[in-house]
């Protein structure tokens, strides 16, 4: 169990740290260019992965390691902070999807608004329900209906643009790096979705009664760690493509992507 917990913790720290680094870089780019999409994406990545998910995992582990009343109170406060940041990040990414992929579609604005409303109302109702700290609350599954699906929307839009970009690339009307970024981002969003659902499988199977010592829970953490590391790797290739990767795409080496 210690090995599984360590692997999961390391993958979570790597995921969160890289998310913060990418977010800061995108925010710096937005400050130079004044671009709202870069600012929304930067905030979304930084808040969901680093300030949100990583903080919530640390809080949950603190509650498991030292489950006395005082530590549970600290862990729960930390978890609430992480959940608040994560939900803000989800809103920022939904705003990014609208501004970049669907700026004029009414249905997209309605979908994003509905997802945001469900996310915050369910989180607030769960908080007020008085369920035990760091356990699955009665409204948690409504929250998961948003946190477990919003990246699928990002993935679908990215892969759709990748398909369009490939056709333009064949005509010499697109840059290989830009087209490839859509593919990598679409795949990273799929891996992120898989990580969210895999870590929740034990809770789904046990109606919210899963504990760390259960074999099913440990297996889900290993699978989640694997998806998390895949997501981190794809993020790295998307925003910091190394020389060998640029060469593979026949891109002149001009340093990392901005």
HUGINOR-V345335 format. One record per backbone hydrogen bond with DSSP energy under -1.0 kcal/mol. CO is the residue of the C=O (numbers start at 1). NH is the residue of the N-H. E is the energy in kcal/mol with one decimal. If there is no record, write none. Layout:
CO:NH:E, CO:NH:E
//
This chain:
1:5:-2.6, 2:6:-2.4, 3:7:-2.5, 4:8:-2.5, 5:9:-2.5, 6:10:-2.8, 7:11:-2.3, 8:12:-2.1, 9:13:-2.6, 10:14:-2.6, 11:15:-2.5, 12:16:-2.9, 13:17:-2.9, 14:18:-2.3, 15:19:-1.9, 16:20:-2.2, 17:21:-2.3, 18:22:-2.9, 19:23:-2.5, 20:24:-2.6, 21:25:-2.1, 22:26:-2.6, 23:27:-2.4, 24:28:-2.2, 25:29:-2.1, 26:30:-2.5, 27:31:-2.0, 28:32:-1.7, 29:33:-2.5, 30:34:-2.8, 35:39:-1.4, 36:40:-2.7, 37:41:-2.7, 38:42:-2.6, 39:43:-2.4, 40:44:-2.5, 41:45:-2.7, 42:46:-2.2, 43:47:-2.7, 44:48:-2.2, 45:49:-2.0, 46:51:-2.5, 48:53:-3.3, 49:54:-1.9, 52:56:-2.4, 53:57:-2.3, 54:58:-2.2, 55:59:-2.2, 56:60:-2.4, 57:61:-2.5, 58:62:-2.2, 59:63:-2.0, 60:64:-1.6, 61:65:-2.7, 62:66:-2.2, 68:72:-2.6, 69:73:-1.8, 70:74:-2.1, 71:75:-3.1, 72:76:-2.6, 73:77:-2.2, 74:78:-2.4, 75:79:-2.7, 76:80:-2.5, 77:81:-1.9, 78:82:-2.4, 79:83:-2.8, 80:84:-2.4, 81:85:-2.3, 82:86:-2.7, 83:87:-2.4, 84:88:-2.0, 85:89:-2.2, 86:90:-2.1, 87:91:-1.9, 88:92:-2.0, 89:93:-2.3, 90:94:-2.4, 91:95:-2.3, 92:96:-1.9, 93:97:-2.6, 94:98:-2.2, 95:99:-2.4, 96:100:-2.3, 97:101:-2.3, 97:102:-1.5, 105:109:-1.6, 106:110:-2.3, 107:111:-2.5, 108:112:-2.7, 109:113:-2.3, 110:114:-2.3, 111:115:-2.6, 112:116:-2.4, 113:117:-2.3, 114:118:-2.7, 115:119:-2.4, 116:120:-2.1, 117:121:-2.6, 118:122:-2.3, 119:123:-1.9, 120:124:-2.4, 121:125:-2.6, 122:126:-2.4, 123:127:-1.9, 124:128:-2.0, 132:135:-1.5, 137:140:-1.4, 139:143:-1.5, 140:144:-2.5, 141:145:-1.3, 143:146:-1.4, 143:147:-2.6, 144:148:-2.3, 146:149:-1.7, 146:150:-2.4, 149:152:-1.1, 149:153:-1.2, 150:154:-1.5, 151:155:-2.7, 152:156:-2.7, 153:157:-2.3, 154:158:-2.4, 155:159:-2.8, 156:160:-1.8, 157:161:-2.1, 158:162:-2.1, 159:163:-2.1, 160:164:-1.9, 161:165:-2.9, 162:166:-2.2, 163:167:-1.2, 164:168:-1.9, 165:169:-2.9, 166:170:-1.8, 168:173:-3.1, 169:172:-1.4, 175:179:-2.2, 176:180:-2.6, 177:181:-1.9, 178:182:-1.3, 179:183:-1.3, 180:184:-2.7, 181:185:-2.8, 182:186:-2.1, 183:187:-2.4, 184:188:-2.7, 185:189:-2.1, 186:190:-1.6, 187:191:-2.4, 188:192:-2.4, 189:193:-2.0, 190:194:-2.4, 191:195:-2.2, 192:196:-1.9, 193:197:-2.2, 194:198:-2.5, 195:199:-1.9, 200:204:-2.2, 201:205:-2.7, 202:206:-1.8, 203:208:-3.0, 211:214:-1.3, 214:218:-2.2, 215:219:-2.6, 216:220:-2.1, 217:221:-1.9, 218:222:-1.9, 219:223:-2.4, 220:224:-2.6, 221:225:-2.5, 222:226:-2.1, 223:227:-2.4, 224:228:-2.7, 225:229:-2.4, 226:230:-2.1, 227:231:-2.4, 228:232:-2.5, 229:233:-2.4, 230:234:-2.3, 231:235:-2.5, 232:236:-2.5, 233:237:-2.2, 234:238:-2.1, 235:239:-2.6, 236:240:-2.6, 242:246:-2.3, 243:247:-2.5, 244:248:-1.6, 245:249:-1.4, 246:251:-3.2, 247:250:-1.5
//
